[in-house]
Amino acid sequence: MTDETLDTRNARVREAFERLLEMPEAAHEPMLAAMDLDDEERAMVRRLLAGHARRRLFEVPALDWVHQLDGDDYVEAMIGTRVGTCELQRFLGRGGSAVVFLARRRVGDTVQAVALKLLNSGLLSPEAHRRFRREQAILSRLSHPNIARLIDAGMSERGSPYIVMEYVEGQDIVSFACARSFDTRARIALLVDVCRAVDAAHRALVVHRDLKPSNVLVTADGVVKVLDFGIAKLIDEDNPETATQHVALTPAYAAPEQFQPGPAATSMDVYSLGVLASELLLGGRMGPDATLPASEDATTWQNWRRLDGELTQILRATLASEPSRRYSSAGHLADDFRRWLDREPLQIVPVTRWYRLRKFVARHRTSAVAAALVALAFVGGTIGIAYQWRVARQQALLAREQAAVAHAEAVRAGTIRDFLASLFDAGNAESPQDRKPTIEDVVANAGQRLLSDDQLDASLRADLLLTLADVASSIGAYERSDRLLDEVERFAPALGAAAADVLVRLRVRRAGNLIDQTTTNAAPVLALLEPLRADLDARTDETGLKALTYRARALQVAGREAEADAEVDRIVARYRDADDAKLALTALLLQLNVAVEAQRYPEAVGFARTAIDYWSAHGQPLTVWTMTMWSNAATARESVGDIDGAEEAYRNAIAVGDRIYAQPARDHAMAIQAYGTFLLAQSRVDEAGTQILRALKLQQSMFRDDDPRIAQTFFAASRLYENRGDYAESIRWMDKAVQVYRGDGFSTMLARSLAMRGRTHANAGHFDEADRDEDEALAIQKAHSGDAHPAYAWILIVRADVELREHRFAQALATTEKALAINAPVGGALLQSTLDTRLNHAKALLALGRGTEALAELQEIEPTYARIAPKAAQRFETAAEKALALASMSRAREAREAADAALALLPLMQTPDPDLLRRVRALASAAGAVH
């Protein structure tokens, strides 16, 4: 069967399916028999109808089928009732998967109008529970001004899941444009906003799959809002749920491949955007390959014939029947719509000299007309022959110069093309898998070729070598990067006028290599960059941004935090409004990173939100910077107690790494290790072990055991074994971390490693070793940051654990109070770390006979622990200490109840303190027991 015949058959099947969906089920077979279809096509339609019916049957519980039989009566009965925190006010609409109401939601003293979506699917099984949680996760990750946001979710008293979303009062996009008689340009401007919103969802790994006018509303003030991601699926999830065969869709807007089993893809939404665009621009819906059904009215056909030629090409590229021929993303489609509005060349149109000239004239019509009139005046005037000859000669010289420049650029481009093609010859499809080159192989091969090719233009060789040095640094091959930079420096003076810029780029790259490999010695970095300050202050390009970033990091390493903050402020002020979105985002990410490193976590949460919103709104690709952004956002959110938000961000960071790295990568491993450490804090030890050991395996495939880049995972592995009660194994791993950090001179991590090893020694009863480690940790951290820095407070918090274990309660009380005082001015440390410190403070108070004060502290922190760390072992400890405090105050009945509550939390403990457990059990079994 030819492609054309197949497309025609699919079109007939689509049309039949769409018509039958609008009819009662009893009419399906008679109507199908009367349609002009062959037996195979009828069978395809029956399969589509059966799939649609099965989806509704499996997702709608029997009770709701009964309610649906009542139709409007059931809906009317719901008005005025409460679902969760919302009171239903008015019926808004009904879809295949939900009934939607306008509702009133009370938040404190304010009342908020919301849209409440009551799903037909009951939570009848674990699988259904999982689907509902997935929809919440999908909606909550979509943060964009043109996407209706999720507000709340839960289950009604009748067991039906519901979702509360931003209420958008407006018209569908087609009605909105028609009601205001919008011209083509105004309609295209609306489409740009729609495409940007869909692209943001795609970059959050979500595909909509049911884009149509009713899901794209426009408010009275012209703000576009994309609705109903309720059938959205994760793009990268590889399981049967992503298959399209049983998914509700609107046939007229669905891509051809949505009628066949297969995974969800962004190309489906691109196609639907094309149908939406055709309806908005023409008044009728186009089909695959921008075809108009014969049934469309004369006005639609006339609009199609009159449509601007470039918009015609956009629609054809968007509505291609083969996904590979469509726009590669909704963002690229938005770019071409924007280019059309700005009268710039489109990406999909072959660019010729006459095409560029035509677009130039369109953009600069007034000056172009003036130029044409001047030219006519010269032709018609009485200009002297000699003057005409000089003009002609100048034009001829200019033409030759332009031709020479064009030829040189063509030669340069051809040289680069041939060079790159030669590098990847070894990686062709016929090569054995174990012979395909890695990135490291490609960099090494490229460097050798560049250095051995005497025919290569010197400036081009310098450009390529500097680019290779950047690539080498990005994969951690710093020695190779430095060798490439040495070669550039050797012949750079012979480059003439280009030498100055090459040397600046070279020194900035060297500074980047140095700062990436040190955590203590910032002097060489500052020495490299200081002579360039005048040049760098004048630059607004990527090199300038990198240099300022490296300088800010160096100042932070040197402990000059005020100067580092000032530098970051200058960077953000200079670049955040840059035309180049990559530069602007890099500046915002630096601001976030510095705040996290300085442990200014509440401030960092806001910076993370700004960076994520900018990344989402400006169509930036997935890169290592995206992964770092999510990792820093996770740390910031965790610090302020947003545990769900933190876990989502940790998972996003890992998901980005999974997508961009085909081979083990340092930053990816660090993101996985950070998630493991987070899980440890939540006492999810088995899950934490999976992540930490995965990170360790990745890093051991890249680095030797004495490499500082692996030491932090040794640190995490030690904490894992400590949580499991295997103190000997914990000390073994922390010994490895201490050894590496001593050799590297990384003061903060050396101090933390010593402190944690000291705590493990104390848990194992090795108190002399514990005291030595704690004393050294405090001395190192004080020498590095002083004794009023949050990093010093971190060591104090661990020290208090040891002091309590040693029954030095007065010292523990003083230590915890000092740590809390240090952290207070910067908004606290990690919230859970602050809670742990207050728990230790309460333990010390209780041991010193100050039970009333201890009880007050415990009652304050108990609900916060339950909220942010429901599975944490500290919940048992808090409840146990509360029982002991009540007993110390002779409140026997309350003490017994508290002891019972503590024992209910005992499963959270991996290795409970035997003495504490004994005393709590005694309280639970004997009335009137005292501490």
DAFENPE-V956841 format. One record per backbone hydrogen bond with DSSP energy under -1.0 kcal/mol. CO is the residue of the C=O (numbers start at 1). NH is the residue of the N-H. E is the energy in kcal/mol with one decimal. If there is no record, write none. Layout:
BEGIN
CO|NH|E  CO|NH|E
END
This chain:
BEGIN
2|6|-2.6  3|7|-2.8  4|8|-2.2  5|9|-2.6  6|10|-2.8  7|11|-2.2  8|12|-2.0  9|13|-2.4  10|14|-2.8  11|15|-2.4  12|16|-2.3  13|17|-2.7  14|18|-2.5  15|19|-2.1  16|20|-2.4  17|21|-2.0  20|23|-1.8  24|27|-1.4  25|28|-1.6  27|31|-2.1  28|32|-2.6  29|33|-2.5  30|34|-1.4  35|37|-2.1  38|42|-2.3  39|43|-2.1  40|44|-2.0  41|45|-2.2  42|46|-2.5  43|47|-2.1  44|48|-2.0  45|49|-2.5  46|50|-2.8  47|51|-2.4  48|52|-2.2  49|53|-2.4  50|54|-2.8  51|55|-2.1  52|56|-1.6  53|57|-2.5  54|58|-2.8  55|59|-1.5  56|60|-1.2  61|65|-1.6  62|66|-1.8  63|67|-1.8  64|68|-2.4  65|69|-1.4  68|71|-1.2  70|73|-1.7  71|75|-1.5  72|76|-2.8  73|77|-2.0  74|78|-1.1  78|81|-2.1  81|88|-2.6  83|86|-2.1  86|83|-2.7  87|104|-2.5  88|80|-2.5  90|102|-3.4  93|100|-3.1  97|120|-2.0  98|95|-3.2  99|118|-3.0  100|92|-2.9  100|93|-1.7  101|116|-3.0  102|89|-3.4  102|90|-1.7  103|114|-2.5  104|87|-2.4  105|112|-3.5  107|110|-2.2  110|107|-2.9  112|105|-3.2  114|103|-3.0  115|165|-3.1  116|101|-2.7  117|163|-2.0  118|99|-2.3  122|124|-1.9  125|129|-2.4  126|130|-2.4  127|131|-2.1  128|132|-2.2  129|133|-2.4  130|134|-2.2  131|135|-2.1  132|136|-2.0  133|137|-2.4  134|138|-2.9  135|139|-2.6  136|140|-2.6  137|141|-1.3  139|142|-1.2  141|143|-1.2  144|147|-1.9  146|226|-2.9  149|166|-2.6  152|164|-2.9  154|162|-2.7  156|159|-1.9  159|123|-1.2  160|156|-3.0  161|119|-2.1  162|154|-2.0  163|117|-3.2  164|151|-3.1  164|152|-1.8  165|115|-2.7  171|218|-2.8  172|176|-2.8  173|177|-1.9  174|178|-2.3  175|179|-2.8  176|180|-1.1  177|182|-2.5  178|181|-1.4  183|187|-1.9  184|188|-2.4  185|189|-2.1  186|190|-1.4  187|191|-1.9  188|192|-2.1  189|193|-1.3  190|194|-1.9  191|195|-2.8  192|196|-2.4  193|197|-2.0  194|198|-2.4  195|199|-2.7  196|200|-2.1  197|201|-1.8  198|202|-2.4  199|203|-2.2  201|206|-2.2  202|205|-1.7  205|235|-1.7  207|233|-1.4  212|215|-1.8  213|216|-1.9  215|227|-3.3  216|173|-2.2  217|225|-2.8  218|171|-1.9  219|222|-2.2  223|219|-2.3  225|217|-2.4  226|148|-2.1  229|232|-1.3  233|207|-1.9  239|242|-2.1  240|243|-1.6  244|247|-1.4  250|253|-2.2  255|258|-1.8  256|259|-1.5  257|260|-1.3  262|244|-1.1  265|268|-1.5  266|270|-1.9  267|271|-2.0  268|272|-2.2  269|273|-2.5  270|274|-1.6  271|275|-1.9  272|276|-2.6  273|277|-2.7  274|278|-2.4  275|279|-2.2  276|280|-2.1  277|281|-2.4  278|282|-2.8  279|283|-1.1  287|290|-1.1  291|287|-3.7  293|296|-2.0  297|301|-1.7  298|302|-2.6  299|303|-2.6  300|304|-2.1  301|305|-2.1  302|306|-1.6  308|312|-2.1  309|313|-1.8  310|314|-2.1  311|315|-2.5  312|316|-2.2  313|317|-2.2  314|318|-1.9  315|319|-2.5  319|289|-3.9  322|325|-1.9  323|326|-1.5  329|333|-1.6  330|334|-2.4  331|335|-2.3  332|336|-2.0  333|337|-2.2  334|338|-2.6  335|339|-2.5  336|340|-2.4  337|341|-2.1  338|342|-2.2  339|344|-3.0  340|343|-1.1  352|356|-2.5  353|357|-2.2  354|358|-2.5  355|359|-2.2  356|360|-2.4  357|361|-2.5  358|362|-2.1  359|363|-2.2  360|364|-2.3  364|368|-2.5  365|369|-2.5  366|370|-2.3  367|371|-2.4  368|372|-2.2  369|373|-2.4  370|374|-2.3  371|375|-2.3  372|376|-2.2  373|377|-2.3  374|378|-2.0  375|379|-2.0  376|380|-2.7  377|381|-1.5  384|388|-2.2  385|389|-2.4  386|390|-2.3  387|391|-2.6  388|392|-2.6  389|393|-2.6  390|394|-2.8  391|395|-2.6  392|396|-2.4  393|397|-2.5  394|398|-2.7  395|399|-2.7  396|400|-2.3  397|401|-2.6  398|402|-2.8  399|403|-2.6  400|404|-2.4  401|405|-2.5  402|406|-2.9  403|407|-2.7  404|408|-2.6  405|409|-2.6  406|410|-2.4  407|411|-2.9  408|412|-2.6  409|413|-2.9  410|414|-2.8  411|415|-2.6  412|416|-2.4  413|417|-2.7  414|418|-2.7  415|419|-2.4  416|420|-2.8  417|421|-2.6  418|422|-2.2  419|423|-1.4  420|424|-1.2  424|427|-1.2  425|428|-1.3  428|431|-1.6  432|435|-1.9  433|436|-1.0  438|442|-2.3  439|443|-2.6  440|444|-2.4  441|445|-2.8  442|446|-2.8  443|447|-2.5  444|448|-2.0  445|449|-2.2  446|450|-2.6  447|451|-2.1  448|452|-1.5  449|453|-1.2  452|454|-1.0  457|461|-2.6  458|462|-2.2  459|463|-2.2  460|464|-2.6  461|465|-2.6  462|466|-2.5  463|467|-2.1  464|468|-2.5  465|469|-2.3  466|470|-1.9  467|471|-2.2  468|472|-3.0  469|473|-2.3  470|474|-2.2  471|475|-1.1  472|477|-2.7  473|476|-1.8  476|478|-1.6  477|481|-2.1  478|482|-2.8  479|483|-2.1  480|484|-2.2  481|485|-2.2  482|486|-2.2  483|487|-1.7  484|488|-1.9  485|489|-2.6  486|490|-1.6  487|491|-1.4  488|492|-1.6  491|494|-1.3  492|495|-2.4  495|498|-1.4  496|499|-1.6  498|502|-1.9  499|503|-2.6  500|504|-1.9  501|505|-2.4  502|506|-2.4  503|507|-2.5  504|508|-2.2  505|509|-2.1  506|510|-2.2  507|511|-2.3  508|512|-2.2  509|513|-2.3  510|514|-2.2  511|515|-2.5  512|516|-1.9  520|522|-1.0  522|526|-2.2  523|527|-2.5  524|528|-1.8  525|529|-1.9  526|530|-2.4  529|532|-1.4  530|533|-1.7  532|536|-3.0  533|537|-2.7  536|539|-1.2  541|545|-2.0  542|546|-2.7  543|547|-2.4  544|548|-2.2  545|549|-2.3  546|550|-2.8  547|551|-2.2  548|552|-2.4  549|553|-2.3  550|554|-2.4  551|555|-2.6  552|556|-1.9  553|557|-2.4  554|558|-2.3  555|560|-2.5  556|559|-1.4  559|561|-1.3  560|564|-2.3  561|565|-2.9  562|566|-2.0  563|567|-2.4  564|568|-2.4  565|569|-2.5  566|570|-2.0  567|571|-2.4  568|572|-2.8  569|573|-2.4  570|574|-2.1  571|575|-2.6  572|576|-2.5  575|578|-2.2  580|584|-1.9  581|585|-2.7  582|586|-2.2  583|587|-2.0  584|588|-1.9  585|589|-2.5  586|590|-2.0  587|591|-2.0  588|592|-1.9  589|593|-2.7  590|594|-2.6  591|595|-1.7  592|596|-2.1  593|597|-2.8  594|598|-2.1  595|600|-2.7  596|599|-1.7  599|601|-1.3  600|604|-2.0  601|605|-2.0  602|606|-1.1  603|607|-1.8  604|608|-2.7  605|609|-2.1  606|610|-2.2  607|611|-2.5  608|612|-2.8  609|613|-2.4  610|614|-2.2  611|615|-2.8  612|616|-2.6  613|617|-2.5  614|618|-1.9  615|620|-1.3  623|627|-1.8  624|628|-2.4  625|629|-2.4  626|630|-2.1  627|631|-2.4  628|632|-2.8  629|633|-2.3  630|634|-2.3  631|635|-2.2  632|636|-2.5  633|637|-2.7  634|638|-2.8  635|639|-1.9  636|640|-1.1  637|642|-2.4  638|641|-1.3  639|831|-2.3  641|643|-1.7  642|646|-2.2  643|647|-2.7  644|648|-2.3  645|649|-2.1  646|650|-2.8  647|651|-2.5  648|652|-2.3  649|653|-2.5  650|654|-2.1  651|655|-2.6  652|656|-2.5  653|657|-2.0  654|658|-2.7  655|659|-1.5  656|660|-2.2  657|661|-1.9  665|669|-2.4  666|670|-2.2  667|671|-2.0  668|672|-2.0  669|673|-2.6  670|674|-2.4  671|675|-1.7  672|676|-2.1  673|677|-2.3  674|678|-2.1  675|679|-2.4  676|680|-2.0  677|681|-1.8  678|682|-1.1  679|684|-2.6  680|683|-2.1  683|685|-1.2  684|688|-2.5  685|689|-2.7  686|690|-1.7  687|691|-1.7  688|692|-2.9  689|693|-2.4  690|694|-1.4  691|695|-2.5  692|696|-2.4  693|697|-2.2  694|698|-2.2  695|699|-2.6  696|700|-2.6  697|701|-1.0  699|702|-1.3  699|703|-3.2  704|707|-1.8  707|710|-2.0  710|714|-1.4  711|715|-2.2  712|716|-1.9  713|717|-2.7  714|718|-2.3  715|719|-1.8  716|720|-2.1  717|721|-2.2  718|722|-2.1  719|723|-2.3  720|724|-1.3  721|726|-2.3  722|725|-1.3  725|727|-1.3  726|730|-2.1  727|731|-2.6  728|732|-1.9  729|733|-2.0  730|734|-2.2  731|735|-2.3  732|736|-1.4  733|737|-1.7  734|738|-2.8  735|739|-2.4  736|740|-2.0  737|741|-2.7  738|742|-2.4  739|743|-1.6  740|744|-1.9  741|745|-1.9  745|747|-1.3  746|750|-2.3  747|751|-2.7  748|752|-2.3  749|753|-2.4  750|754|-2.4  751|755|-2.4  752|756|-2.6  753|757|-2.4  754|758|-2.5  755|759|-2.0  756|760|-2.1  757|761|-2.5  758|762|-2.2  759|763|-2.4  760|764|-1.8  761|766|-3.5  762|765|-1.4  765|767|-1.2  766|770|-2.0  767|771|-2.5  768|772|-2.1  769|773|-2.2  770|774|-2.5  771|775|-2.5  772|776|-2.2  773|777|-2.5  774|778|-2.2  775|779|-2.0  776|780|-2.5  777|781|-2.4  778|782|-2.4  779|783|-2.0  780|784|-1.5  781|785|-3.0  782|786|-1.6  789|793|-1.8  790|794|-1.9  791|795|-1.1  792|796|-1.9  793|797|-2.3  794|798|-1.5  795|799|-2.6  796|800|-2.3  797|801|-1.1  798|802|-1.6  799|803|-2.5  800|804|-2.3  801|805|-2.0  802|806|-1.9  803|808|-3.0  804|807|-1.5  807|809|-1.1  808|812|-2.1  809|813|-2.4  810|814|-2.0  811|815|-2.7  812|816|-2.5  813|817|-2.0  814|818|-1.9  815|819|-2.2  816|820|-2.4  817|821|-1.8  818|822|-2.1  819|823|-2.0  820|824|-1.5  823|828|-2.8  824|827|-1.6  830|834|-2.5  831|835|-2.4  832|836|-2.6  833|837|-2.1  834|838|-2.3  835|839|-2.4  836|840|-2.2  837|841|-2.2  838|842|-2.3  839|843|-2.4  840|844|-2.4  841|845|-2.3  842|846|-2.6  843|847|-2.4  844|848|-1.5  845|850|-2.9  846|849|-1.7  850|854|-2.1  851|855|-2.9  852|856|-2.0  853|857|-2.1  854|858|-2.6  855|859|-2.6  856|860|-1.4  857|861|-1.9  858|862|-1.9  861|865|-2.4  862|866|-2.0  863|867|-1.6  864|868|-2.8  865|869|-2.6  869|872|-2.0  872|875|-1.6  873|877|-1.5  874|878|-2.8  875|879|-2.2  876|880|-2.8  877|881|-2.9  878|882|-2.1  879|883|-2.0  880|884|-2.1  881|885|-2.4  882|886|-2.3  883|887|-2.2  884|888|-2.2  886|891|-2.4  887|890|-1.9  890|892|-1.0  891|895|-2.4  892|896|-2.7  893|897|-2.3  894|898|-2.6  895|899|-2.4  896|900|-2.4  897|901|-2.2  898|902|-2.2  899|903|-2.5  900|904|-1.6  902|905|-1.3  903|906|-1.1  905|908|-2.1  906|909|-2.2  913|917|-2.7  914|918|-2.3  915|919|-2.1  916|920|-2.2  917|921|-2.4  918|922|-2.0  919|923|-2.0  920|924|-2.2  921|925|-1.4  922|926|-1.3  926|929|-1.3
END
